[in-house]
Amino acid sequence: MMNKIPNTAQTIEVEWHQLEFRYQSLRIHTASAIRHLMLSIHAYGLLVPITVIASNVQDCPWVVIDGYLRILALKALGHDLITAAIWQIDAAEALMAVYKYNKSRTWQVFEEANLLQELVTTHQYSQAKLAQLLGKSESWVCHRLQLITQLPCFVKDAVYQGILSSWTASRILIPFARANSQHAEQFVHYLSSKHHTSREIQSFYEQYLRSNKKIRSDLAANPSIFFKIQELDKLESCPYTQLPPEDIWDRKCGQILDCLNVLDAITPTVFYPQQTEQEQQSLQDKFRRACARMDNLQHTLEKITYVQTPHSLHGEAIAATR
């Protein structure tokens, strides 16, 4: 087993059809990462060659070991050639060398798991041998391999699409899927079109765990309700004393609209046929009081008009009642 990356590797220019992309699925290539690298290559060129080894396939003489993100970026930029460094070692040694010594892009936990699974299944390494060669504990190797077996396909796809971070997938979505795979899949589908931080996703899952069966189902079906309520709570905690009254008015009206959207969404679950009349009356009373306050405010607005005074240089407004 080599103890360092070869520093005397031969470099060549190769075309795409000469490359075999055998290990492309080992690493995660998000659209944002590709765009970022495209900008860098456009500005500075390709600074580091990709790494290849000899292939036994006649039409594709080179197997790509490292540099798949660079390949995707260069293809997107319309390049036909790429510089490659040739390593004269076997695939397993090359994969482990890239992992151990090439730290230009940090390996995520699922990428590590993919690498270990490849070395175990294709190259017949034992977990103990991998731990020794990679300088890790056997429990570390075992845990990474378990991630692959425990990872539902919809979570794996979300990670590779950049919808979920590896941390969120391993710490939240895997236990979420164990608890209820259908609800977890509904939540991932929601996240495909709505961005939330890992902390926000963790808050959602914690609320899910604290809730009863019916509320869990509602949360999974409409995650946006939870996040809207969270946003309203944040707005409520904002200090308004230093804001102009117009800004306060604008913010509060926005909050009212958000509240009405939430109420509209949850009404079918709040009021249902088996509910007692007393429960319904209690819930409706508070809503009616809110409506009455809105009616009073509407009446106040209708009484107030603003008239431009003809003698004011700045068109100052004065209030007049009808």
C-alpha positions as MATLAB code, in Angstrom:
seq = 'MMNKIPNTAQTIEVEWHQLEFRYQSLRIHTASAIRHLMLSIHAYGLLVPITVIASNVQDCPWVVIDGYLRILALKALGHDLITAAIWQIDAAEALMAVYKYNKSRTWQVFEEANLLQELVTTHQYSQAKLAQLLGKSESWVCHRLQLITQLPCFVKDAVYQGILSSWTASRILIPFARANSQHAEQFVHYLSSKHHTSREIQSFYEQYLRSNKKIRSDLAANPSIFFKIQELDKLESCPYTQLPPEDIWDRKCGQILDCLNVLDAITPTVFYPQQTEQEQQSLQDKFRRACARMDNLQHTLEKITYVQTPHSLHGEAIAATR';
ca = [
       0.000    0.000    0.000;
       1.397    3.388   -1.023;
       2.048    5.929    1.724;
       1.702    9.110   -0.347;
       0.326   10.481   -3.619;
       2.757    9.938   -6.526;
       4.513   13.245   -7.227;
       6.131   12.154  -10.488;
       2.943   11.116  -12.272;
       2.887   11.625  -16.053;
       0.310   14.160  -17.280;
      -1.537   13.939  -20.600;
      -4.382   15.691  -22.422;
      -7.398   13.410  -22.870;
     -10.808   13.653  -24.521;
     -14.046   12.727  -22.766;
     -14.564    9.522  -24.768;
     -11.221    8.209  -23.469;
     -12.388    8.315  -19.861;
     -14.279    5.686  -17.902;
     -16.418    7.218  -15.126;
     -16.474    4.116  -12.938;
     -16.351    5.942   -9.597;
     -18.489    8.999  -10.338;
     -21.190    7.941   -7.859;
     -18.756    7.862   -4.923;
     -18.838   11.637   -4.469;
     -21.613   14.219   -4.328;
     -21.699   16.799   -7.117;
     -24.303   19.483   -6.472;
     -25.347   22.063   -9.050;
     -24.097   24.903   -6.843;
     -20.655   23.287   -6.478;
     -20.427   22.825  -10.243;
     -21.360   26.476  -10.877;
     -18.793   27.679   -8.326;
     -16.035   25.626   -9.944;
     -17.075   26.787  -13.419;
     -16.513   30.385  -12.334;
     -13.088   29.498  -10.906;
     -12.000   27.620  -14.026;
     -13.263   30.413  -16.283;
     -11.197   32.927  -14.305;
      -8.021   30.944  -13.586;
      -8.129   27.818  -15.736;
      -7.822   24.230  -14.490;
      -5.280   24.423  -11.657;
      -5.171   20.717  -10.686;
      -5.282   17.821  -13.199;
      -7.731   14.983  -12.698;
      -6.312   11.637  -11.581;
      -6.591    8.519  -13.750;
      -5.288    4.968  -13.841;
      -5.044    2.569  -16.762;
      -8.269    0.814  -17.723;
      -8.770   -2.652  -19.165;
     -11.509   -1.312  -21.454;
     -10.138   -0.774  -24.969;
     -12.404    2.128  -25.952;
     -11.862    3.951  -22.613;
      -8.163    3.586  -21.742;
      -8.341    5.639  -18.519;
     -10.417    5.219  -15.339;
     -11.066    8.475  -13.511;
     -10.134    8.208   -9.823;
     -10.419   11.845   -8.765;
     -11.718   14.991  -10.444;
     -15.328   14.283  -11.366;
     -16.441   17.747  -10.264;
     -13.763   19.292  -12.489;
     -14.981   17.157  -15.390;
     -18.587   18.266  -14.944;
     -17.536   21.911  -14.755;
     -15.318   21.711  -17.857;
     -18.022   19.899  -19.826;
     -20.509   22.605  -18.885;
     -18.025   25.220  -20.113;
     -17.782   23.450  -23.465;
     -14.207   22.123  -23.158;
     -13.239   19.038  -25.182;
      -9.944   18.199  -23.441;
      -8.786   17.881  -19.863;
      -5.370   17.424  -18.271;
      -4.969   14.115  -16.425;
      -2.244   12.796  -14.124;
      -1.604    9.054  -14.569;
      -0.966    6.945  -11.470;
       0.757    3.597  -11.936;
      -1.105    1.822   -9.123;
      -4.270   -0.259   -8.872;
      -7.756    1.179   -8.316;
      -8.075    0.313   -4.625;
      -4.710    1.880   -3.761;
      -5.569    4.975   -5.807;
      -8.965    5.432   -4.131;
      -7.467    5.145   -0.658;
      -4.589    7.480   -1.546;
      -7.009   10.142   -2.815;
      -9.045    9.864    0.369;
      -6.036    9.990    2.718;
      -3.863   12.609    1.063;
      -5.932   14.761   -1.307;
      -7.769   17.190    0.985;
      -8.694   19.835   -1.605;
     -12.369   18.963   -1.066;
     -13.539   17.544    2.253;
     -15.198   14.135    2.105;
     -18.750   14.052    3.450;
     -19.860   11.131    5.593;
     -21.919    9.566    2.788;
     -19.012    9.887    0.377;
     -16.847    8.065    2.914;
     -19.545    5.418    3.199;
     -19.677    5.022   -0.591;
     -15.895    4.657   -0.742;
     -15.829    2.017    1.990;
     -18.657    0.061    0.375;
     -16.774    0.080   -2.939;
     -13.605   -1.202   -1.263;
     -15.495   -3.904    0.634;
     -17.778   -5.174   -2.144;
     -15.607   -4.736   -5.253;
     -12.073   -5.034   -3.874;
     -12.828   -7.518   -1.084;
     -11.244   -5.604    1.808;
     -12.300   -6.517    5.331;
     -13.502   -3.813    7.693;
     -10.514   -4.453    9.951;
      -8.057   -4.078    7.062;
      -9.687   -0.847    5.896;
      -9.517    0.585    9.407;
      -5.789   -0.203    9.489;
      -5.038    1.208    6.019;
      -7.081    4.379    6.474;
      -5.937    5.062   10.024;
      -9.468    4.764   11.432;
     -11.125    2.645   14.097;
     -13.153   -0.419   13.173;
     -16.225    1.176   14.761;
     -15.785    4.197   12.457;
     -15.709    1.928    9.402;
     -18.710   -0.046   10.661;
     -20.745    3.108   11.334;
     -20.048    4.521    7.866;
     -21.071    1.270    6.182;
     -24.274    1.151    8.239;
     -25.219    4.560    6.857;
     -25.440    3.040    3.381;
     -27.649    0.158    4.482;
     -29.905    2.421    6.562;
     -30.191    5.230    4.021;
     -33.561    5.268    2.193;
     -33.317    5.960   -1.535;
     -35.306    9.191   -1.303;
     -32.880   10.551    1.318;
     -29.843    9.519   -0.725;
     -31.271   11.215   -3.811;
     -31.922   14.387   -1.787;
     -28.321   14.437   -0.560;
     -26.946   14.024   -4.092;
     -29.262   16.748   -5.384;
     -28.055   19.140   -2.703;
     -31.456   19.298   -0.978;
     -30.084   17.843    2.261;
     -26.671   18.164    3.844;
     -24.956   14.993    4.981;
     -25.333   16.136    8.595;
     -29.083   16.659    8.221;
     -29.532   13.340    6.445;
     -27.567   11.289    9.001;
     -28.698   13.059   12.189;
     -32.330   13.825   11.328;
     -33.684   12.082    8.233;
     -32.391    8.594    8.980;
     -34.061    8.484   12.437;
     -37.087   10.257   10.921;
     -37.377    7.521    8.272;
     -37.066    4.847   10.953;
     -39.946    6.449   12.858;
     -42.187    6.845    9.794;
     -40.786    6.402    6.301;
     -43.866    7.849    4.585;
     -43.825   11.023    6.675;
     -40.074   11.421    6.149;
     -40.510   11.085    2.387;
     -43.304   13.695    2.428;
     -41.010   16.053    4.316;
     -38.112   15.534    1.884;
     -40.480   16.232   -1.010;
     -41.410   19.524    0.673;
     -37.723   20.407    1.125;
     -37.118   19.896   -2.599;
     -38.883   23.205   -3.231;
     -38.342   25.030    0.091;
     -34.969   25.804    1.663;
     -34.527   25.567    5.427;
     -31.418   25.503    7.600;
     -30.334   22.388    9.469;
     -31.413   24.036   12.719;
     -34.902   24.739   11.337;
     -35.216   21.158   10.092;
     -34.119   19.866   13.487;
     -36.759   22.055   15.181;
     -39.406   20.597   12.889;
     -38.363   17.034   13.704;
     -38.308   17.749   17.448;
     -41.844   19.162   17.215;
     -42.862   16.087   15.209;
     -41.565   13.794   17.954;
     -43.442   15.732   20.658;
     -46.751   15.609   18.781;
     -49.560   13.053   18.834;
     -50.381   10.798   15.893;
     -52.869   13.149   14.227;
     -50.643   16.217   14.491;
     -47.680   14.223   13.141;
     -49.736   13.370   10.093;
     -50.734   17.027    9.671;
     -47.126   18.195   10.030;
     -45.908   15.719    7.424;
     -48.678   16.698    5.007;
     -48.187   20.459    5.502;
     -44.700   21.262    6.852;
     -45.094   24.868    5.718;
     -47.585   25.468    8.545;
     -44.908   24.784   11.151;
     -42.334   27.045    9.488;
     -44.844   29.870    9.011;
     -45.708   29.747   12.705;
     -41.996   29.758   13.551;
     -41.501   32.822   11.376;
     -44.426   34.576   13.030;
     -42.921   33.858   16.450;
     -39.641   35.416   15.298;
     -41.439   38.509   14.035;
     -43.347   38.811   17.304;
     -40.070   38.866   19.215;
     -38.645   41.697   17.086;
     -38.384   45.041   18.917;
     -40.768   47.525   17.305;
     -40.198   50.469   19.654;
     -37.483   51.939   17.439;
     -39.369   51.473   14.160;
     -41.436   54.158   12.401;
     -45.210   53.584   12.802;
     -45.559   52.982    9.053;
     -43.082   50.083    9.256;
     -44.885   48.639   12.265;
     -48.195   48.855   10.382;
     -46.686   47.119    7.333;
     -45.129   44.311    9.375;
     -48.201   43.669   11.459;
     -50.447   43.549    8.395;
     -48.054   41.013    6.882;
     -48.267   38.920   10.042;
     -52.069   39.032    9.940;
     -52.041   37.795    6.344;
     -49.653   34.985    7.265;
     -51.871   34.032   10.207;
     -54.946   33.936    7.970;
     -53.128   31.693    5.479;
     -52.223   29.293    8.296;
     -55.763   29.317    9.705;
     -57.185   28.650    6.267;
     -54.882   25.652    5.818;
     -55.616   24.040    9.192;
     -59.373   24.739    9.397;
     -60.372   21.280    8.012;
     -58.299   19.588   10.731;
     -59.315   21.906   13.577;
     -63.056   21.474   12.930;
     -64.262   17.955   12.206;
     -67.589   16.068   12.446;
     -66.803   14.149   15.669;
     -65.906   17.349   17.550;
     -68.150   18.405   20.414;
     -70.234   21.552   20.128;
     -68.467   23.013   23.171;
     -65.039   22.558   21.573;
     -66.187   24.149   18.346;
     -67.829   27.052   20.179;
     -64.660   27.742   22.187;
     -62.509   27.820   19.070;
     -64.961   29.961   17.136;
     -65.406   32.517   19.953;
     -61.786   33.649   19.786;
     -61.977   33.872   15.997;
     -65.161   35.962   16.204;
     -63.490   38.333   18.676;
     -60.608   38.741   16.236;
     -63.072   39.449   13.413;
     -64.858   42.038   15.574;
     -61.554   43.818   16.225;
     -60.851   43.842   12.502;
     -64.308   45.304   11.847;
     -63.643   48.065   14.382;
     -60.336   48.882   12.740;
     -61.983   48.906    9.318;
     -64.613   51.341   10.642;
     -61.847   53.614   11.972;
     -60.083   53.580    8.611;
     -63.302   54.487    6.814;
     -63.801   57.507    9.106;
     -60.325   58.884    8.426;
     -59.528   60.778    5.246;
     -56.459   62.709    4.363;
     -56.929   66.024    2.567;
     -54.118   67.939    0.899;
     -54.152   71.567    2.182;
     -53.875   74.059   -0.673;
     -51.658   76.441    1.344;
     -49.006   73.893    2.332;
     -45.788   73.992    0.363;
     -45.170   70.331    1.141;
     -48.760   69.152    0.821;
     -49.078   68.340    4.539;
     -51.967   66.059    5.381;
     -54.667   66.817    7.892;
     -57.151   64.381    9.320;
     -60.862   65.069    8.933;
     -63.848   63.043    9.978;
     -66.754   62.462    7.712;
];
